[in-house]
Amino acid sequence: MGFAQEVANFPREIGKAFKLNRKQALVFLTCWWCWTLGSMNFYLLPYTQPEVAKALGVETAKIAEANTTTMLSRSIGAAIFGILSDQHGRKIPLVVDLVLMGVFTLCSGFVHTYGQFVAVRFLFGITYGALYGVTMAAVLEAVPREARGVVAGFTQQGFGAGNMIASGLHLAMENYEWQSLYYVGAGLTLTAIGLRIICPDYSVVTEAIRENEDIVQVPGNGPETMCVTGTTLPFWIKFRYAIKHHWPIFVYCTVLTACFNTLGHGHMDVYPSFLETQRGLSIRHETYVTVVLQCGGILGGVVGGYLARYGPKWVPFGFAIALAPLLPALILPTKWQYLAAGSFFFEFSYGAAIGTVGNILQMVCPHPGIRAAFGGVTYNLGNAISSVSPTIETKLGDDLPLKSGVPDYGRIILILVGITIGLLSLTLACMPTKNVNLEWDQEDPNQTIPAHEAPAKIIEHDQDHIERVHDIETGAISKRGDQGDVEHVEMSPSQK
C-alpha cells in the first residue's frame, strides 16, 4: 500500500482502533480524565506562578522550585500506588489517590507561607505521580491490542489536555484571586472520583491468565473478557526477578522518559511566562496560543500512537528529529498568531513522539505482574531528573535579561530544548527492541518467570512446595508433590 493510500485510509483506521464496547469506552474515558485532571491541577501552578510569588513574598524562581519539589515527589506515589494496584486491583488504590489529590489541591489555596506551599505541593506530587502508571496499565489492559497504540497516544496527551484546561480556567477566572483556581481544581477532582467508582476493573485477557484464582469471568461478555482483581504472587518476588535479570531496561526507560519529560517541561512549564513577559501577550492571547499548541499535541499523540504499529522505535525517532527544525517557530515569532501556528506544529511532533511512551513501557516491562509500578516509577523517575529544567530556565532567564530588563526566557528555552532534542533522538535510536514484547497480555502475572522468557517448560515453586510445570508446546500441566510423585493433567480443548 502506497503512502497516499495510507493517508486516505487513516481516518477509517483510527475509527476502527477506537471501536470499543461500552465497558472499554468507560475505562478509557475514566483513565484519560483522571490523568487529564491530575495534569490540570499540576499546571495550575505555572499559570499562577507570578501571583503566588507576590502573595507569598518570594521571587518567581522560588515558586518554580516548589514546582520542582512536586516533580521530585512523584516517584514516591508511583511506587506506593503502583504496587498496591498490581497486587490488589486498579480501582480502590486509584480512588484513594484521587481523594488525597483533591485534598492537597484544595490546601494549595489556603497556604500563607512559602514553607507551607512547598510542603503541600510535595504531597500533591505524591498523589499526581501515582496516576500515570495505574491509569496507563488499566486502560491498555482493557482495550483490544489493535487499539492500544491510539488509546495510549490519546491518554498520554491527557497531560496536554490538562494544560489546556488549566489555561482556560486561568483566562475564565482572571478577575478572581489565584486561590480560586485551586478550589475549582479540587472540586473537579470529585468528577474523577465518581467516574472511577462506577467504572469496573475490566481487562481483555487470554486463556493463560484464566487459571489465576483472582481473575473471574464477567457474565455476558464473552470468554475473552475478564475482571482482574489482583495477583497472588508476592510483589517482591516479581520485582526481584525483574531487577536481577533486566536492570538495564529499568535504566533505559528512566533515561528515555527523562529525555521526553525534560523536553516537555522544558518548553511547556516556562512558556506561559515567556508569552506574558517577553512577548507581552494578554492572558486571552496567551490562552489562544496554549489551546492551539495543545490541540497539536493531542492530535500528534493519536497519530504517533497509531503509526507506532509500524515501528515502536523509528516512528518516535522520526518525529523527534522533526522537532529540531520546528523549534525556532516556537520562540522567534512576535505575534500571537504566528506563535500559535509554530507551537502547533512543534507540539504535534512532540505529541506524536511521546504518544508512544505509554505503550512502550508496557511492552518492555520485564514482568507482567508489575506493569503499573514499572510504568509509573520509570516515567516519574524520568520526571524527577527533568524537574530541574523549569527552575534552571526561570533562574537563567531572570539572571540573563534582555537589554530592556525583561527576562530572556526564549533564548534559554531554545538552548535547553535544542540539547534535549539531540539526547532524545540518540536515546530512541538506541532502543533495545529485543525487549519489546507484543504478547504481554497473554502472560500470567503470577508466574515467577514470564512465559516469553522461560524455556519449553516453566518450573515454579509455590508456598505449598508444589512444583508446576507448564509445557508451552503441548499445553500440558504436571504437578510434583512433596514426595516426588508426578501427576500429569491434560488440559481441555478450551484451555488449550
One Martini backbone bead per residue (centre of mass of N, CA, C, O) as a GRO file, in nm:
protein
  496
    1MET     BB    1   0.094   0.037   0.025
    2GLY     BB    2   0.077   0.354  -0.022
    3PHE     BB    3   0.097   0.663   0.113
    4ALA     BB    4  -0.171   0.779   0.006
    5GLN     BB    5  -0.345   0.541   0.106
    6GLU     BB    6  -0.279   0.571   0.404
    7VAL     BB    7  -0.399   0.852   0.437
    8ALA     BB    8  -0.689   0.782   0.337
    9ASN     BB    9  -0.722   0.544   0.570
   10PHE     BB   10  -0.681   0.675   0.848
   11PRO     BB   11  -0.965   0.747   0.963
   12ARG     BB   12  -1.072   0.455   0.952
   13GLU     BB   13  -0.853   0.328   1.135
   14ILE     BB   14  -0.914   0.497   1.382
   15GLY     BB   15  -1.204   0.401   1.415
   16LYS     BB   16  -1.131   0.105   1.465
   17ALA     BB   17  -0.954   0.154   1.720
   18PHE     BB   18  -1.221   0.294   1.871
   19LYS     BB   19  -1.369   0.016   1.882
   20LEU     BB   20  -1.573  -0.002   2.160
   21ASN     BB   21  -1.709  -0.096   2.424
   22ARG     BB   22  -1.863   0.028   2.698
   23LYS     BB   23  -1.646  -0.056   2.908
   24GLN     BB   24  -1.399   0.037   2.755
   25ALA     BB   25  -1.488   0.333   2.727
   26LEU     BB   26  -1.503   0.388   3.033
   27VAL     BB   27  -1.210   0.332   3.098
   28PHE     BB   28  -1.092   0.537   2.906
   29LEU     BB   29  -1.229   0.790   3.020
   30THR     BB   30  -1.130   0.762   3.311
   31CYS     BB   31  -0.822   0.761   3.265
   32TRP     BB   32  -0.804   1.023   3.107
   33TRP     BB   33  -0.933   1.209   3.325
   34CYS     BB   34  -0.740   1.156   3.555
   35TRP     BB   35  -0.482   1.256   3.405
   36THR     BB   36  -0.591   1.533   3.322
   37LEU     BB   37  -0.661   1.641   3.606
   38GLY     BB   38  -0.382   1.617   3.729
   39SER     BB   39  -0.248   1.805   3.518
   40MET     BB   40  -0.414   2.051   3.578
   41ASN     BB   41  -0.326   2.081   3.879
   42PHE     BB   42  -0.030   2.117   3.806
   43TYR     BB   43  -0.075   2.375   3.597
   44LEU     BB   44  -0.169   2.595   3.795
   45LEU     BB   45   0.111   2.702   3.876
   46PRO     BB   46   0.238   2.827   3.617
   47TYR     BB   47  -0.018   3.030   3.585
   48THR     BB   48   0.034   3.144   3.909
   49GLN     BB   49   0.327   3.224   3.976
   50PRO     BB   50   0.330   3.538   4.017
   51GLU     BB   51   0.100   3.550   4.232
   52VAL     BB   52   0.226   3.362   4.443
   53ALA     BB   53   0.487   3.519   4.486
   54LYS     BB   54   0.349   3.779   4.586
   55ALA     BB   55   0.183   3.654   4.825
   56LEU     BB   56   0.463   3.518   4.961
   57GLY     BB   57   0.725   3.699   4.914
   58VAL     BB   58   0.870   3.590   4.644
   59GLU     BB   59   1.029   3.464   4.398
   60THR     BB   60   0.961   3.307   4.108
   61ALA     BB   61   1.187   3.090   4.136
   62LYS     BB   62   1.069   2.965   4.399
   63ILE     BB   63   0.814   2.850   4.267
   64ALA     BB   64   0.967   2.667   4.073
   65GLU     BB   65   1.081   2.493   4.305
   66ALA     BB   66   0.806   2.382   4.393
   67ASN     BB   67   0.763   2.231   4.127
   68THR     BB   68   1.009   2.049   4.162
   69THR     BB   69   0.906   1.906   4.415
   70THR     BB   70   0.669   1.770   4.278
   71MET     BB   71   0.844   1.599   4.076
   72LEU     BB   72   1.012   1.444   4.293
   73SER     BB   73   0.753   1.300   4.444
   74ARG     BB   74   0.622   1.111   4.226
   75SER     BB   75   0.773   0.835   4.269
   76ILE     BB   76   0.643   0.760   4.534
   77GLY     BB   77   0.353   0.723   4.430
   78ALA     BB   78   0.417   0.519   4.206
   79ALA     BB   79   0.512   0.294   4.399
   80ILE     BB   80   0.280   0.262   4.598
   81PHE     BB   81   0.030   0.247   4.390
   82GLY     BB   82   0.148   0.038   4.198
   83ILE     BB   83   0.162  -0.199   4.394
   84LEU     BB   84  -0.134  -0.197   4.482
   85SER     BB   85  -0.247  -0.240   4.194
   86ASP     BB   86  -0.099  -0.511   4.124
   87GLN     BB   87  -0.222  -0.667   4.387
   88HIS     BB   88  -0.545  -0.518   4.423
   89GLY     BB   89  -0.600  -0.341   4.193
   90ARG     BB   90  -0.714  -0.040   4.031
   91LYS     BB   91  -0.941   0.104   4.196
   92ILE     BB   92  -0.891   0.176   4.502
   93PRO     BB   93  -0.616   0.322   4.479
   94LEU     BB   94  -0.728   0.549   4.292
   95VAL     BB   95  -0.942   0.665   4.477
   96VAL     BB   96  -0.753   0.744   4.707
   97ASP     BB   97  -0.571   0.928   4.539
   98LEU     BB   98  -0.789   1.133   4.448
   99VAL     BB   99  -0.867   1.233   4.725
  100LEU     BB  100  -0.586   1.341   4.804
  101MET     BB  101  -0.553   1.534   4.566
  102GLY     BB  102  -0.792   1.717   4.638
  103VAL     BB  103  -0.687   1.807   4.913
  104PHE     BB  104  -0.408   1.932   4.819
  105THR     BB  105  -0.529   2.133   4.622
  106LEU     BB  106  -0.695   2.289   4.829
  107CYS     BB  107  -0.451   2.364   5.018
  108SER     BB  108  -0.303   2.555   4.813
  109GLY     BB  109  -0.522   2.797   4.881
  110PHE     BB  110  -0.431   2.820   5.218
  111VAL     BB  111  -0.165   2.938   5.216
  112HIS     BB  112   0.098   3.168   5.385
  113THR     BB  113   0.364   3.013   5.317
  114TYR     BB  114   0.629   2.877   5.159
  115GLY     BB  115   0.655   2.616   5.325
  116GLN     BB  116   0.362   2.525   5.290
  117PHE     BB  117   0.363   2.511   4.984
  118VAL     BB  118   0.582   2.295   4.949
  119ALA     BB  119   0.446   2.073   5.116
  120VAL     BB  120   0.184   2.050   4.949
  121ARG     BB  121   0.325   1.994   4.670
  122PHE     BB  122   0.461   1.736   4.760
  123LEU     BB  123   0.198   1.578   4.819
  124PHE     BB  124   0.076   1.615   4.542
  125GLY     BB  125   0.301   1.463   4.386
  126ILE     BB  126   0.235   1.183   4.494
  127THR     BB  127  -0.052   1.168   4.366
  128TYR     BB  128   0.027   1.232   4.072
  129GLY     BB  129   0.236   0.996   4.029
  130ALA     BB  130   0.017   0.762   4.055
  131LEU     BB  131  -0.148   0.787   3.786
  132TYR     BB  132   0.005   0.682   3.536
  133GLY     BB  133   0.051   0.374   3.583
  134VAL     BB  134  -0.243   0.296   3.651
  135THR     BB  135  -0.395   0.410   3.399
  136MET     BB  136  -0.226   0.278   3.173
  137ALA     BB  137  -0.266  -0.015   3.256
  138ALA     BB  138  -0.578  -0.017   3.258
  139VAL     BB  139  -0.633   0.072   2.957
  140LEU     BB  140  -0.443  -0.146   2.805
  141GLU     BB  141  -0.606  -0.401   2.938
  142ALA     BB  142  -0.902  -0.312   2.810
  143VAL     BB  143  -0.805  -0.306   2.521
  144PRO     BB  144  -0.740  -0.383   2.226
  145ARG     BB  145  -0.450  -0.429   2.062
  146GLU     BB  146  -0.518  -0.242   1.805
  147ALA     BB  147  -0.581   0.016   2.014
  148ARG     BB  148  -0.327   0.093   2.193
  149GLY     BB  149  -0.180   0.317   2.044
  150VAL     BB  150  -0.408   0.529   2.036
  151VAL     BB  151  -0.485   0.523   2.336
  152ALA     BB  152  -0.206   0.596   2.447
  153GLY     BB  153  -0.176   0.867   2.299
  154PHE     BB  154  -0.431   1.004   2.416
  155THR     BB  155  -0.372   0.961   2.717
  156GLN     BB  156  -0.099   1.101   2.729
  157GLN     BB  157  -0.243   1.385   2.632
  158GLY     BB  158  -0.369   1.461   2.908
  159PHE     BB  159  -0.144   1.654   2.974
  160GLY     BB  160  -0.227   1.867   2.759
  161ALA     BB  161  -0.526   1.896   2.839
  162GLY     BB  162  -0.464   2.003   3.123
  163ASN     BB  163  -0.321   2.257   3.028
  164MET     BB  164  -0.561   2.374   2.870
  165ILE     BB  165  -0.760   2.394   3.107
  166ALA     BB  166  -0.585   2.575   3.285
  167SER     BB  167  -0.583   2.808   3.084
  168GLY     BB  168  -0.890   2.853   3.076
  169LEU     BB  169  -0.924   2.914   3.378
  170HIS     BB  170  -0.734   3.156   3.385
  171LEU     BB  171  -0.914   3.326   3.200
  172ALA     BB  172  -1.199   3.298   3.341
  173MET     BB  173  -1.037   3.387   3.639
  174GLU     BB  174  -0.883   3.676   3.625
  175ASN     BB  175  -1.083   3.827   3.852
  176TYR     BB  176  -0.956   3.633   4.048
  177GLU     BB  177  -0.810   3.474   4.274
  178TRP     BB  178  -0.571   3.227   4.269
  179GLN     BB  179  -0.716   3.029   4.470
  180SER     BB  180  -0.965   2.953   4.293
  181LEU     BB  181  -0.831   2.743   4.109
  182TYR     BB  182  -0.789   2.527   4.337
  183TYR     BB  183  -1.083   2.493   4.410
  184VAL     BB  184  -1.176   2.394   4.133
  185GLY     BB  185  -0.983   2.154   4.109
  186ALA     BB  186  -1.096   2.003   4.355
  187GLY     BB  187  -1.388   1.980   4.250
  188LEU     BB  188  -1.321   1.816   3.985
  189THR     BB  189  -1.218   1.558   4.129
  190LEU     BB  190  -1.500   1.437   4.184
  191THR     BB  191  -1.549   1.329   3.896
  192ALA     BB  192  -1.324   1.114   3.901
  193ILE     BB  193  -1.423   0.958   4.143
  194GLY     BB  194  -1.697   0.880   4.024
  195LEU     BB  195  -1.593   0.726   3.775
  196ARG     BB  196  -1.418   0.514   3.931
  197ILE     BB  197  -1.652   0.387   4.091
  198ILE     BB  198  -1.832   0.297   3.830
  199CYS     BB  199  -1.579   0.166   3.726
  200PRO     BB  200  -1.460  -0.123   3.626
  201ASP     BB  201  -1.273  -0.389   3.632
  202TYR     BB  202  -1.102  -0.435   3.314
  203SER     BB  203  -1.018  -0.720   3.087
  204VAL     BB  204  -0.819  -0.839   2.822
  205VAL     BB  205  -0.766  -1.181   2.810
  206THR     BB  206  -0.625  -1.499   2.845
  207GLU     BB  207  -0.593  -1.830   2.911
  208ALA     BB  208  -0.333  -1.801   3.083
  209ILE     BB  209  -0.493  -1.627   3.318
  210ARG     BB  210  -0.746  -1.806   3.406
  211GLU     BB  211  -0.603  -1.970   3.647
  212ASN     BB  212  -0.638  -1.739   3.816
  213GLU     BB  213  -0.814  -1.696   4.114
  214ASP     BB  214  -0.840  -1.358   4.073
  215ILE     BB  215  -0.999  -1.435   3.806
  216VAL     BB  216  -1.309  -1.333   3.664
  217GLN     BB  217  -1.601  -1.370   3.517
  218VAL     BB  218  -1.793  -1.176   3.299
  219PRO     BB  219  -2.105  -1.167   3.242
  220GLY     BB  220  -2.191  -1.150   2.897
  221ASN     BB  221  -1.873  -1.101   2.745
  222GLY     BB  222  -1.725  -1.343   2.701
  223PRO     BB  223  -1.424  -1.531   2.719
  224GLU     BB  224  -1.220  -1.264   2.703
  225THR     BB  225  -1.363  -1.144   2.961
  226MET     BB  226  -1.224  -0.981   3.246
  227CYS     BB  227  -1.162  -0.952   3.606
  228VAL     BB  228  -0.915  -0.776   3.768
  229THR     BB  229  -0.798  -0.814   4.127
  230GLY     BB  230  -0.512  -0.943   4.103
  231THR     BB  231  -0.239  -1.098   4.285
  232THR     BB  232  -0.052  -1.367   4.455
  233LEU     BB  233   0.221  -1.284   4.392
  234PRO     BB  234   0.466  -1.147   4.530
  235PHE     BB  235   0.619  -0.857   4.454
  236TRP     BB  236   0.920  -0.918   4.530
  237ILE     BB  237   0.955  -1.152   4.332
  238LYS     BB  238   0.911  -0.997   4.071
  239PHE     BB  239   1.118  -0.773   4.121
  240ARG     BB  240   1.368  -0.946   4.159
  241TYR     BB  241   1.369  -1.066   3.879
  242ALA     BB  242   1.370  -0.802   3.713
  243ILE     BB  243   1.630  -0.667   3.842
  244LYS     BB  244   1.829  -0.906   3.792
  245HIS     BB  245   1.767  -0.951   3.462
  246HIS     BB  246   1.655  -0.619   3.388
  247TRP     BB  247   1.803  -0.348   3.470
  248PRO     BB  248   1.859  -0.198   3.197
  249ILE     BB  249   1.555  -0.124   3.136
  250PHE     BB  250   1.525   0.072   3.368
  251VAL     BB  251   1.739   0.269   3.274
  252TYR     BB  252   1.635   0.329   2.992
  253CYS     BB  253   1.348   0.434   3.067
  254THR     BB  254   1.448   0.666   3.240
  255VAL     BB  255   1.604   0.814   3.018
  256LEU     BB  256   1.373   0.844   2.818
  257THR     BB  257   1.175   1.002   3.011
  258ALA     BB  258   1.372   1.230   3.070
  259CYS     BB  259   1.380   1.342   2.784
  260PHE     BB  260   1.080   1.389   2.742
  261ASN     BB  261   1.030   1.567   3.004
  262THR     BB  262   1.239   1.786   2.950
  263LEU     BB  263   1.109   1.875   2.690
  264GLY     BB  264   0.829   1.939   2.802
  265HIS     BB  265   0.901   2.123   3.050
  266GLY     BB  266   1.102   2.309   2.890
  267HIS     BB  267   0.845   2.443   2.715
  268MET     BB  268   0.577   2.455   2.904
  269ASP     BB  269   0.634   2.583   3.192
  270VAL     BB  270   0.761   2.870   3.065
  271TYR     BB  271   0.578   2.971   2.833
  272PRO     BB  272   0.377   3.161   2.977
  273SER     BB  273   0.599   3.360   3.070
  274PHE     BB  274   0.703   3.427   2.788
  275LEU     BB  275   0.436   3.541   2.670
  276GLU     BB  276   0.397   3.767   2.882
  277THR     BB  277   0.690   3.906   2.920
  278GLN     BB  278   0.831   3.888   2.622
  279ARG     BB  279   0.557   3.918   2.429
  280GLY     BB  280   0.305   4.067   2.572
  281LEU     BB  281   0.066   3.895   2.636
  282SER     BB  282  -0.232   3.828   2.700
  283ILE     BB  283  -0.428   3.604   2.847
  284ARG     BB  284  -0.593   3.550   2.597
  285HIS     BB  285  -0.358   3.498   2.391
  286GLU     BB  286  -0.221   3.282   2.559
  287THR     BB  287  -0.459   3.085   2.542
  288TYR     BB  288  -0.467   3.050   2.240
  289VAL     BB  289  -0.186   2.928   2.211
  290THR     BB  290  -0.226   2.689   2.406
  291VAL     BB  291  -0.462   2.552   2.260
  292VAL     BB  292  -0.320   2.505   1.992
  293LEU     BB  293  -0.081   2.348   2.099
  294GLN     BB  294  -0.249   2.112   2.238
  295CYS     BB  295  -0.394   2.018   1.984
  296GLY     BB  296  -0.136   1.921   1.850
  297GLY     BB  297  -0.060   1.710   2.069
  298ILE     BB  298  -0.314   1.533   2.054
  299LEU     BB  299  -0.298   1.464   1.755
  300GLY     BB  300  -0.010   1.348   1.769
  301GLY     BB  301  -0.070   1.115   1.965
  302VAL     BB  302  -0.258   0.959   1.775
  303VAL     BB  303  -0.069   0.932   1.532
  304GLY     BB  304   0.176   0.805   1.676
  305GLY     BB  305   0.026   0.562   1.798
  306TYR     BB  306  -0.058   0.442   1.526
  307LEU     BB  307   0.228   0.432   1.376
  308ALA     BB  308   0.376   0.237   1.585
  309ARG     BB  309   0.297  -0.033   1.440
  310TYR     BB  310   0.557   0.011   1.237
  311GLY     BB  311   0.746   0.130   1.487
  312PRO     BB  312   0.850   0.190   1.816
  313LYS     BB  313   1.125   0.336   1.727
  314TRP     BB  314   1.116   0.511   1.444
  315VAL     BB  315   0.875   0.694   1.483
  316PRO     BB  316   0.970   0.869   1.726
  317PHE     BB  317   1.239   0.944   1.594
  318GLY     BB  318   1.127   1.108   1.358
  319PHE     BB  319   0.976   1.320   1.534
  320ALA     BB  320   1.223   1.417   1.692
  321ILE     BB  321   1.381   1.526   1.449
  322ALA     BB  322   1.150   1.735   1.362
  323LEU     BB  323   1.190   1.940   1.601
  324ALA     BB  324   1.437   2.110   1.524
  325PRO     BB  325   1.317   2.294   1.283
  326LEU     BB  326   1.063   2.388   1.481
  327LEU     BB  327   1.175   2.552   1.724
  328PRO     BB  328   1.182   2.853   1.627
  329ALA     BB  329   0.860   2.871   1.595
  330LEU     BB  330   0.815   2.880   1.914
  331ILE     BB  331   0.988   3.173   1.967
  332LEU     BB  332   1.042   3.405   1.738
  333PRO     BB  333   0.781   3.509   1.723
  334THR     BB  334   0.561   3.806   1.798
  335LYS     BB  335   0.292   3.695   1.716
  336TRP     BB  336   0.033   3.502   1.813
  337GLN     BB  337  -0.034   3.359   1.546
  338TYR     BB  338   0.259   3.251   1.492
  339LEU     BB  339   0.295   3.108   1.760
  340ALA     BB  340   0.060   2.911   1.720
  341ALA     BB  341   0.161   2.774   1.464
  342GLY     BB  342   0.440   2.682   1.564
  343SER     BB  343   0.338   2.524   1.819
  344PHE     BB  344   0.164   2.316   1.676
  345PHE     BB  345   0.392   2.164   1.516
  346PHE     BB  346   0.572   2.104   1.753
  347GLU     BB  347   0.357   1.951   1.929
  348PHE     BB  348   0.290   1.733   1.730
  349SER     BB  349   0.568   1.595   1.731
  350TYR     BB  350   0.584   1.550   2.034
  351GLY     BB  351   0.319   1.387   2.065
  352ALA     BB  352   0.403   1.157   1.865
  353ALA     BB  353   0.644   1.064   2.035
  354ILE     BB  354   0.513   1.037   2.334
  355GLY     BB  355   0.260   0.856   2.251
  356THR     BB  356   0.444   0.577   2.277
  357VAL     BB  357   0.531   0.532   2.578
  358GLY     BB  358   0.306   0.374   2.724
  359ASN     BB  359   0.336   0.123   2.540
  360ILE     BB  360   0.636   0.068   2.577
  361LEU     BB  361   0.633   0.016   2.890
  362GLN     BB  362   0.455  -0.240   2.858
  363MET     BB  363   0.638  -0.405   2.650
  364VAL     BB  364   0.918  -0.383   2.844
  365CYS     BB  365   0.818  -0.517   3.076
  366PRO     BB  366   0.968  -0.778   3.271
  367HIS     BB  367   0.672  -0.804   3.418
  368PRO     BB  368   0.322  -0.853   3.425
  369GLY     BB  369   0.303  -0.790   3.760
  370ILE     BB  370   0.447  -0.465   3.721
  371ARG     BB  371   0.320  -0.241   3.530
  372ALA     BB  372   0.240   0.001   3.710
  373ALA     BB  373   0.510   0.037   3.857
  374PHE     BB  374   0.703   0.054   3.618
  375GLY     BB  375   0.572   0.284   3.459
  376GLY     BB  376   0.554   0.492   3.693
  377VAL     BB  377   0.852   0.500   3.791
  378THR     BB  378   1.006   0.557   3.525
  379TYR     BB  379   0.849   0.811   3.449
  380ASN     BB  380   0.905   0.969   3.729
  381LEU     BB  381   1.208   0.958   3.724
  382GLY     BB  382   1.228   1.127   3.470
  383ASN     BB  383   1.090   1.370   3.604
  384ALA     BB  384   1.300   1.417   3.825
  385ILE     BB  385   1.530   1.483   3.629
  386SER     BB  386   1.353   1.722   3.487
  387SER     BB  387   1.286   1.925   3.732
  388VAL     BB  388   1.519   2.149   3.679
  389SER     BB  389   1.440   2.300   3.417
  390PRO     BB  390   1.246   2.531   3.511
  391THR     BB  391   1.444   2.656   3.713
  392ILE     BB  392   1.672   2.717   3.518
  393GLU     BB  393   1.513   2.894   3.321
  394THR     BB  394   1.415   3.106   3.523
  395LYS     BB  395   1.692   3.189   3.637
  396LEU     BB  396   1.837   3.261   3.366
  397GLY     BB  397   1.625   3.462   3.264
  398ASP     BB  398   1.667   3.660   3.507
  399ASP     BB  399   1.995   3.682   3.485
  400LEU     BB  400   1.951   3.708   3.143
  401PRO     BB  401   1.855   3.971   3.020
  402LEU     BB  402   1.752   4.206   2.846
  403LYS     BB  403   1.807   4.534   2.784
  404SER     BB  404   1.513   4.597   2.909
  405GLY     BB  405   1.493   4.364   3.159
  406VAL     BB  406   1.373   4.125   3.034
  407PRO     BB  407   1.331   3.811   3.048
  408ASP     BB  408   1.517   3.544   2.865
  409TYR     BB  409   1.345   3.267   2.796
  410GLY     BB  410   1.377   3.194   2.495
  411ARG     BB  411   1.681   3.129   2.481
  412ILE     BB  412   1.677   2.903   2.696
  413ILE     BB  413   1.480   2.717   2.551
  414LEU     BB  414   1.645   2.672   2.296
  415ILE     BB  415   1.888   2.540   2.431
  416LEU     BB  416   1.764   2.311   2.603
  417VAL     BB  417   1.580   2.180   2.386
  418GLY     BB  418   1.797   2.126   2.176
  419ILE     BB  419   1.962   1.928   2.346
  420THR     BB  420   1.727   1.727   2.407
  421ILE     BB  421   1.669   1.637   2.120
  422GLY     BB  422   1.939   1.494   2.080
  423LEU     BB  423   1.913   1.292   2.318
  424LEU     BB  424   1.646   1.162   2.232
  425SER     BB  425   1.734   1.053   1.957
  426LEU     BB  426   1.960   0.872   2.066
  427THR     BB  427   1.784   0.699   2.257
  428LEU     BB  428   1.590   0.586   2.041
  429ALA     BB  429   1.814   0.454   1.860
  430CYS     BB  430   1.889   0.260   2.132
  431MET     BB  431   1.662   0.074   2.135
  432PRO     BB  432   1.572  -0.242   2.282
  433THR     BB  433   1.383  -0.446   2.086
  434LYS     BB  434   1.413  -0.726   2.239
  435ASN     BB  435   1.211  -0.620   2.481
  436VAL     BB  436   0.975  -0.639   2.301
  437ASN     BB  437   0.631  -0.733   2.404
  438LEU     BB  438   0.331  -0.816   2.239
  439GLU     BB  439   0.243  -1.066   2.461
  440TRP     BB  440   0.169  -0.959   2.757
  441ASP     BB  441  -0.148  -1.044   2.756
  442GLN     BB  442  -0.059  -1.377   2.776
  443GLU     BB  443   0.041  -1.342   3.074
  444ASP     BB  444   0.104  -1.457   3.388
  445PRO     BB  445   0.146  -1.269   3.686
  446ASN     BB  446   0.219  -1.548   3.871
  447GLN     BB  447   0.483  -1.581   3.733
  448THR     BB  448   0.809  -1.569   3.791
  449ILE     BB  449   0.845  -1.654   3.490
  450PRO     BB  450   0.804  -1.545   3.201
  451ALA     BB  451   0.696  -1.708   2.922
  452HIS     BB  452   0.892  -1.562   2.702
  453GLU     BB  453   1.163  -1.665   2.882
  454ALA     BB  454   1.111  -1.944   2.896
  455PRO     BB  455   1.131  -2.245   2.839
  456ALA     BB  456   0.947  -2.513   2.757
  457LYS     BB  457   0.961  -2.505   3.078
  458ILE     BB  458   0.789  -2.406   3.374
  459ILE     BB  459   0.925  -2.359   3.700
  460GLU     BB  460   0.747  -2.370   4.013
  461HIS     BB  461   0.734  -2.247   4.355
  462ASP     BB  462   0.524  -2.265   4.600
  463GLN     BB  463   0.415  -2.244   4.929
  464ASP     BB  464   0.344  -2.575   4.903
  465HIS     BB  465   0.566  -2.720   4.732
  466ILE     BB  466   0.456  -2.693   4.435
  467GLU     BB  467   0.528  -2.813   4.116
  468ARG     BB  468   0.500  -2.637   3.807
  469VAL     BB  469   0.445  -2.757   3.469
  470HIS     BB  470   0.462  -2.575   3.157
  471ASP     BB  471   0.384  -2.676   2.839
  472ILE     BB  472   0.378  -2.486   2.564
  473GLU     BB  473   0.342  -2.692   2.329
  474THR     BB  474   0.105  -2.886   2.472
  475GLY     BB  475  -0.046  -2.772   2.745
  476ALA     BB  476   0.070  -2.921   2.979
  477ILE     BB  477   0.027  -3.031   3.326
  478SER     BB  478   0.237  -3.061   3.612
  479LYS     BB  479   0.262  -3.227   3.938
  480ARG     BB  480   0.476  -3.192   4.229
  481GLY     BB  481   0.523  -3.332   4.511
  482ASP     BB  482   0.692  -3.387   4.806
  483GLN     BB  483   0.746  -3.708   4.715
  484GLY     BB  484   0.785  -3.687   4.379
  485ASP     BB  485   0.524  -3.715   4.254
  486VAL     BB  486   0.349  -3.742   3.934
  487GLU     BB  487   0.096  -3.539   3.783
  488HIS     BB  488  -0.097  -3.569   3.494
  489VAL     BB  489  -0.252  -3.294   3.311
  490GLU     BB  490  -0.503  -3.243   3.094
  491MET     BB  491  -0.616  -3.022   2.873
  492SER     BB  492  -0.860  -2.869   2.746
  493PRO     BB  493  -0.945  -2.733   2.457
  494SER     BB  494  -1.021  -2.456   2.587
  495GLN     BB  495  -0.741  -2.425   2.735
  496LYS     BB  496  -0.569  -2.438   2.462
   0.00000   0.00000   0.00000
